[in-house]
Every structure is written in structure tokens, then in C-alpha cells.
Amino acid sequence: MSDAAKEPYAAQARALVKAGDRAAAADRLGRLIAEITATPVLDVKINRDQYSLNSLNGRVVLADNRTLFFKYHHEDGEDQTIEEYYRAGLLRDAGFRVDVPLYACGEPGRQILLYALRNDKRLAEVCHDIEDRRDWEHMDAVVDAQRRADGALWVCCGPTFKPGSRESVAKEPIHQLFYHRLVSPGEPAGLGGRVKQFYVDNVFQLAQERIPWEELRRLQWEINGVLYPHTLGQLFLEAGERLEPAALAGHGVLTAHGDAHNANVWFDTRGGQPELVSFDPAFAGSAIPALLAEIKATFHNIFAHPCWLYEPERAARCYQVSVIRDGDRLKVTHDWQLTPLRQAFLDSKGELYWQPLLAELKRRGWLPAQWRRIVRLALFCCPTLVLDLRAGGGGGHNPVSSALGLSIAIMLGSGGDDLFTRWLDAVSAKARP
């Protein structure tokens, strides 16, 4: 028997999808679901999903006439770094609008959730449709739903705010999305993990410039005329220092979803007005460092769009990007900008979540002097560690999307006279205890 055949069914399924054998993958998932539900499986359909970068999802038909929605989530090194995957009950008990699965299995290689089937679209799909049509005149219902959700988010998170211990913080699975992707044995913190896997000792094709890692890591970036003080190498190393769990433990913790990007959110239209309902709380916890709780949602629902992270081939058609190396400086010009929809999301997240969070941290004396660096570095890690951003690497990127993605990461992680710095300044100024 091959080593691959010895893997748990869900792990086999993910490998088979990557290899292009979706029928065999569906067979493995069907076997797993039959074991978990104790019900024969009649059919499994795996969705083709550009947003779920580390997971599989779809529909399964059971012999008892039920059709369920499934989601299988996998992260590298999960058996070492994640103790408990699915904590929907924790979020529900704190008042979050969250789907609770009918069945759940959290064993490594078998992590799967089975939900009652919904006919709602995910918010990611709703937003994609609006941006495809550039239908800004009819985005109000979506923006209003997002504003209600952001307001409700703080209402749920606020009462769970408490001091954090090093032990409780270190156990939270959210660090799999940040710190654990920056480290590996024998490597400097910040240059191990996915940084080493994706970038170290590789060559980057950024628009028309071809630059090896050892040179690129030391270059200073000038993006659309704005000079940024941090190099790529400096940002990774600083992230390895400031995002270490123990370093975050003294700044307050709370209960949160931790990974509420819009592909994990239903756009529920069954009531009088649309509401957002989250699912797949793979990284939920009750001792999440407060400054990390909404980082993934702030990046992936706003700055990853339109299209460049999830649809790199389309980005190459949509955007103009130029890269010129001038000595120790990399000069990048591009025409990416937030759409009206994403700008409205950013305004909502700042006003209804980040402002009250920062105000509460100030009131309790828990806001660290370098809180901006923590927020920036966590945002910087979102695109650079979720996928290999190199053109020709495993993330599917090309010279245009690679240069654009790294430029956006530098903008978020460093600091200059740009839209994100102005937003951060405004949020900070209005966050009064």
C-alpha cells in the first residue's frame, strides 16, 4: 500500500483535488462522511472554489434523503499547532451569528464539518457579482448588512475582553495563520515556515524585473511615488518578533472567529433584511489576542480585492504594473485601488469595530506603544503567507499579480503617505476611551 493510500480520507481528497482527480477525491470524502454520519452516501459534489485556499467544500447526498453542505479544512503542521478546530458552540454562546454544524470531526487529516444545506450565497460571491457588474448603485443592501455585522461583532466581542496569560494565548489556533507560518526549526523567526518555503533563495519575476531573493529582501520600495522605510526582509523578521504569541499575551484577549473572510460568511436573505452568518470557525478561540482578532477579515474582505489575490490571471488583464530597479530602490507603479464596495467595508470596519476596540484597549491601559506595528505586520502576513506570491510559484501568480501583491503587502506592513496610513490615523484619532 502506498504512503498516500495510508493517509486519512480527507487528506487523500485534498491531495487528489490538487492532482486533478476530483472523482477520486469525492470518493474519499464520501467514505469519510459515511463514517462520521453512520449513513451511506449517495453522491458528493466538490465545489470549484477560488476563495477557499486551504479547504474543500461542497454538497453531499445521504441515503436518508438529506443533502448537507460540507467543508474540510487543512493547514500545514496542524497536528503540532492546532489542538481544537471547530468551536462554533463557543461563538454561539457569546452571541455571534454562526452556523453550528450538524456533524464535526477534528482529527488531523479528517477535519470536516457538515452543515444543514443553505441556498444562500456566500458574501464573497455576492461581492464578486457586484464588482463584476460595477453595480455601485445597488450595493447598499450588502454594505448595510456588513455594517450591522460589524456593529454586532463588537457587541459580542466586548463582553469577552479580559487579560490573557501566556499559556492561554499560546494555545490559540489563530497563530497558525501568522506566527507558525513564520518559523521552523533552525531558521531565524520570520524567515522559516512558509517564508522559507515560498521565498528564500528563490527568484522573483516582478513585471519586467527579475530579482533573486537575497537582493530583493534588501531593496527599499517606492510605490506610486511613496517611499516605504521597511524592506521585505525587515518586515518578515519584525513579524517573527512582534507576532510571537507570548509577545501578544499582555495586550488583552477576547472571543472571536479569527478567520471570518467572506468565503466563510453566508449572505442570509431569508428574513426582512439580509444578515451575515459565519461558519467554519476553524481558528475561533476565547483567548485570541485582541489586535489579531479581525486582521484576516480586514485584509481578505478588503485589500485582497478586486481579484488580484484570488484571480491572478484576471489581474494580469485588469491592471497595469511597472517595476524598475534603481540601485537599492525598487520603483513600482500600478493602477490598483479599492472599489467603492471595499472602501465602504473599510470604513465600516474602522468605525464599528477598530475604533471601539482601540478605545477599550486605551481605557484599560492595554494598548501597546507599538500597536500599529503589530496590526501592520499581521496584515502584511495575510497575503504573503496564505499563498506563494512569486510568479511561477505554487500560488498560481504571474509577474503582474506578484508585483501588485507584494506592493500591497509592503503598503500595509510598512507605512507611508497612502490610503491605509490615512485610515489608520483616522481610526486612532477617533478611538477615545
Residue, then its C-alpha position, 0 to 999 in steps of 0.5 A: m500500500s502506498d504512503a498516500a493510500k495510508e493517509p486519512y480520507a480527507a487528506q487523500a481528497r485534498a491531495l487528489v483535488k490538487a492532482g486533478d482527480r476530483a472523482a477520486a477525491a469525492d470518493r474519499l470524502g464520501r467514505l469519510i462522511a459515511e463514517i462520521t454520519a453512520t449513513p451511506v452516501l449517495d453522491v458528493k459534489i466538490n465545489r470549484d472554489q477560488y476563495s477557499l485556499n486551504s479547504l474543500n467544500g461542497r454538497v453531499v447526498l445521504a441515503d436518508n434523503r438529506t443533502l448537507f453542505f460540507k467543508y474540510h479544512h487543512e493547514d500545514g503542521e496542524d497536528q503540532t499547532i492546532e489542538e481544537y478546530y471547530r468551536a462554533g458552540l463557543l461563538r454561539d454562546a457569546g452571541f455571534r451569528v454562526d452556523v453550528p454544524l450538524y456533524a464535526c470531526g477534528e482529527p488531523g487529516r479528517q477535519i470536516l464539518l457538515y452543515a444543514l444545506r443553505n441556498d444562500k450565497r456566500l458574501a464573497e460571491v455576492c461581492h464578486d457579482i457586484e464588482d463584476r457588474r460595477d453595480w455601485e448603485h445597488m450595493d447598499a443592501v450588502v454594505d448595510a448588512q456588513r455594517r450591522a455585522d460589524g456593529a454586532l461583532w463588537v457587541c459580542c466581542g466586548p463582553t469577552f475582553k479580559p487579560g490573557s496569560r501566556e499559556s492561554v494565548a499560546k494555545e490559540p489556533i489563530h497563530q497558525l495563520f501568522y506566527h507558525r507560518l513564520v518559523s521552523p526549526g533552525e531558521p531565524a523567526g520570520l524567515g522559516g515556515r512558509v517564508k522559507q518555503f515560498y521565498v528564500d533563495n528563490v527568484f522573483q519575476l516582478a513585471q519586467e524585473r527579475i530579482p533573486w531573493e537575497e537582493l530583493r529582501r534588501l531593496q527599499w520600495e517606492i510605490n506610486g511615488v511613496l517611499y516605504p522605510h521597511t524592506l521585505g526582509q525587515l518586515f518578515l523578521e519584525a513579524g517573527e518578533r512582534l507576532e510571537p504569541a507570548a509577545l501578544a499575551g499582555h495586550g488583552v484577549l477576547t472571543a472571536h472567529g479569527d478567520a471570518h473572510n467572506a468565503n466563510v460568511w453566508f449572505d442570509t436573505r431569508g428574513g426582512q433584511p439580509e444578515l451575515v452568518s459565519f461558519d467554519p470557525a476553524f481558528a475561533g478561540s476565547a483567548i485570541p489576542a485582541l489586535l489579531a482578532e479581525i486582521k484576516a477579515t480586514f485584509h481578505n474582505i478588503f485589500a485582497h480585492p478586486c481579484w488580484l489575490y484570488e484571480p491572478e490571471r484576471a489581474a494580469r488583464c485588469y491592471q497595469v504594473s511597472v517595476i524598475r530597479d534603481g540601485d537599492r530602490l525598487k520603483v513600482t507603479h500600478d493602477w490598483q485601488l479599492t472599489p467603492l464596495r471595499q472602501a465602504f467595508l473599510d470604513s465600516k470596519g474602522e468605525l464599528y469595530w477598530q475604533p471601539l476596540l482601540a478605545e477599550l484597549k486605551r481605557r484599560g491601559w492595554l494598548p501597546a506603544q507599538w500597536r500599529r506595528i503589530v496590526r501592520l505586520a499581521l496584515f502584511c502576513c495575510p497575503t504573503l503567507v496564505l499563498d506563494l506570491r512569486a510568479g511561477g510559484g505554487g500560488g498560481h501568480n504571474p509577474v503582474s499579480s506578484a508585483l501588485g501583491l507584494s506592493i500591497a503587502i509592503m503598503l500595509g506592513s510598512g507605512g507611508d503617505d497612502l490610503f491605509t496610513r490615512w485610515l489608520d490615523a483616522v481610526s486612532a484619532k477617533a478611538r477615545p476611551 
